[in-house]
Amino acid sequence: MKATNAKQVLVLVTALTFGFVGAPAQAAEPTVTEAAGNGAASNSSSSSSTVAPRDAAAIAAFRASMVDFRAAMVTYRSSMENFKVQIEAYKLAMEEIKPALVAYNTARKTIGQTFATTMTTARTAYKAVLDDTTATAEARLSAKTTFEAAKTAAVTARQAAITALGTAPVKPAKPEKPTMPVRPVRP
């Protein structure tokens, strides 16, 4: 009984979509009547046409694509449930790794600040000798040698500290959200 009602509804929707109007007995083959010369409908002077086979093929293709769409939606819903579980695990992993990341970044910042302070101190001492007009050539050469040695020592100390610090903690990969399937368009 429901299948018959569904077929009648489908035929009615199809008829209304294509502008066909007919009695339930004519539902199997909807017809179009063309008006006579003055606009009044006349059965004797009208011609009728049936639904083109390409339209029937388009409707059949649409039905098949709707079956595929429904199957894809079932898969999408299960994928979304799985995604929600994965995102909760990701958030938990991020909360666990956050202190390690903060500690690593703080140590890395401290190493950089120590290097910058050492370089500023050495540069200031070297510049003081260069700006001194009474400094001899030997004093300037000695200041330059001292600056180069301090720079080399600072770079070496920074590189050793970074090597001792090790690699940064690796963040977990964020799960990718599944894409929703696209609903097929009615012909």
C-alpha positions as CSV (number, residue, x, y, z in Angstrom):
1,M,0.0,0.0,0.0
2,K,2.8,2.4,0.9
3,A,4.7,1.6,-2.3
4,T,1.6,2.5,-4.4
5,N,1.1,5.8,-2.5
6,A,4.8,6.5,-3.0
7,K,4.6,5.9,-6.7
8,Q,1.5,8.1,-6.9
9,V,3.2,10.9,-5.0
10,L,6.3,10.5,-7.3
11,V,4.2,10.7,-10.4
12,L,2.3,13.7,-9.1
13,V,5.5,15.5,-8.2
14,T,7.0,14.7,-11.6
15,A,3.9,15.9,-13.3
16,L,3.9,19.1,-11.3
17,T,7.6,19.6,-12.0
18,F,7.1,19.3,-15.7
19,G,3.9,21.2,-15.7
20,F,1.7,18.2,-16.6
21,V,-1.8,17.9,-15.3
22,G,-3.7,14.7,-15.7
23,A,-6.1,12.4,-14.0
24,P,-4.8,9.5,-11.9
25,A,-5.7,7.1,-14.7
26,Q,-3.2,9.0,-16.9
27,A,-0.5,9.1,-14.3
28,A,1.5,6.4,-16.0
29,E,2.0,8.6,-19.1
30,P,1.5,12.3,-18.3
31,T,0.4,14.4,-21.2
32,V,0.6,18.0,-22.1
33,T,-2.3,19.7,-23.9
34,E,-1.6,22.7,-26.0
35,A,-4.2,25.4,-26.2
36,A,-6.1,26.2,-29.4
37,G,-5.8,29.5,-31.1
38,N,-7.9,31.6,-28.6
39,G,-6.3,30.1,-25.5
40,A,-9.1,27.7,-24.6
41,A,-8.2,24.0,-24.3
42,S,-9.7,21.8,-26.9
43,N,-9.3,18.0,-27.0
44,S,-9.9,17.8,-30.7
45,S,-7.2,20.3,-31.7
46,S,-4.6,19.5,-29.1
47,S,-1.6,17.3,-29.4
48,S,-0.1,15.2,-26.6
49,S,3.5,14.2,-25.7
50,T,4.9,11.8,-23.2
51,V,7.9,12.2,-20.9
52,A,11.0,12.0,-22.9
53,P,13.2,8.9,-22.4
54,R,16.1,11.1,-21.4
55,D,14.0,12.5,-18.6
56,A,13.3,9.0,-17.4
57,A,17.0,8.2,-17.5
58,A,17.7,11.4,-15.5
59,I,15.2,10.4,-12.9
60,A,16.7,6.9,-12.7
61,A,20.2,8.4,-12.4
62,F,18.9,10.7,-9.7
63,R,17.4,7.8,-7.7
64,A,20.6,5.8,-8.0
65,S,22.6,8.8,-6.9
66,M,20.3,9.3,-3.9
67,V,20.9,5.6,-2.9
68,D,24.7,6.4,-3.1
69,F,24.2,9.6,-1.1
70,R,22.3,7.8,1.7
71,A,25.1,5.3,1.9
72,A,27.6,8.0,2.0
73,M,25.7,9.8,4.7
74,V,25.8,6.7,6.9
75,T,29.5,6.5,6.4
76,Y,29.9,10.2,7.1
77,R,27.9,9.9,10.4
78,S,30.1,7.1,11.6
79,S,33.2,9.0,10.5
80,M,32.0,12.0,12.5
81,E,31.5,9.9,15.6
82,N,35.1,8.6,15.1
83,F,36.3,12.1,14.5
84,K,34.8,13.3,17.8
85,V,36.6,10.5,19.7
86,Q,39.8,11.3,17.9
87,I,39.5,15.1,18.7
88,E,39.0,14.4,22.4
89,A,42.1,12.2,22.4
90,Y,44.0,15.0,20.6
91,K,42.9,17.6,23.2
92,L,44.0,15.3,26.0
93,A,47.4,14.7,24.3
94,M,47.8,18.4,23.8
95,E,47.1,19.1,27.5
96,E,49.7,16.4,28.5
97,I,52.4,17.9,26.2
98,K,51.7,21.5,27.0
99,P,54.0,21.7,30.1
100,A,56.9,20.1,28.2
101,L,56.4,22.6,25.3
102,V,56.4,25.5,27.7
103,A,59.5,24.3,29.5
104,Y,61.3,23.7,26.2
105,N,60.4,27.1,24.9
106,T,61.4,28.8,28.1
107,A,64.8,27.1,28.1
108,R,65.3,28.0,24.5
109,K,64.4,31.7,25.2
110,T,66.9,31.7,28.2
111,I,69.6,30.4,25.9
112,G,68.9,33.1,23.4
113,Q,68.8,35.8,26.1
114,T,72.1,34.6,27.6
115,F,73.8,34.7,24.1
116,A,72.4,38.2,23.4
117,T,73.6,39.5,26.8
118,T,77.1,38.1,26.2
119,M,77.3,39.6,22.7
120,T,76.1,43.0,23.9
121,T,78.7,43.0,26.7
122,A,81.5,42.1,24.3
123,R,80.4,44.5,21.7
124,T,80.1,47.4,24.2
125,A,83.7,46.7,25.5
126,Y,85.0,46.6,21.9
127,K,83.1,49.8,20.9
128,A,84.4,51.6,24.0
129,V,88.0,51.0,22.9
130,L,87.2,52.0,19.3
131,D,85.5,55.3,20.4
132,D,88.4,56.1,22.7
133,T,90.5,58.6,20.8
134,T,93.6,58.1,23.0
135,A,93.6,54.3,22.4
136,T,96.7,53.0,20.6
137,A,96.6,50.6,17.6
138,E,97.7,47.8,19.8
139,A,94.8,48.4,22.2
140,R,92.3,48.4,19.3
141,L,93.8,45.2,17.9
142,S,93.7,43.6,21.3
143,A,90.0,44.7,21.8
144,K,89.1,43.3,18.4
145,T,90.8,40.0,19.2
146,T,89.0,39.9,22.6
147,F,85.7,40.6,20.9
148,E,86.2,37.9,18.3
149,A,87.2,35.4,21.0
150,A,84.1,36.4,23.1
151,K,81.9,36.0,20.0
152,T,83.2,32.6,19.2
153,A,82.9,31.5,22.8
154,A,79.3,32.8,22.9
155,V,78.3,31.0,19.7
156,T,79.9,27.8,20.9
157,A,78.2,28.0,24.3
158,R,74.8,28.7,22.7
159,Q,75.2,25.7,20.3
160,A,76.2,23.4,23.2
161,A,73.3,24.5,25.2
162,I,70.8,24.0,22.3
163,T,72.3,20.5,21.7
164,A,72.1,19.7,25.4
165,L,68.4,20.9,25.4
166,G,67.6,18.3,22.7
167,T,64.7,18.3,20.3
168,A,61.4,20.0,21.0
169,P,58.5,17.8,22.1
170,V,56.4,16.7,19.1
171,K,52.8,17.9,19.0
172,P,50.3,15.2,18.2
173,A,48.8,15.3,14.7
174,K,45.4,17.0,14.6
175,P,42.7,14.6,13.2
176,E,41.2,15.7,9.9
177,K,37.4,16.4,9.9
178,P,35.5,14.3,7.4
179,T,33.8,16.1,4.6
180,M,30.1,15.9,4.2
181,P,28.8,14.3,1.0
182,V,27.0,16.5,-1.5
183,R,23.3,15.9,-2.0
184,P,22.5,15.2,-5.6
185,V,20.4,17.7,-7.5
186,R,17.0,16.7,-8.8
187,P,16.7,16.7,-12.5
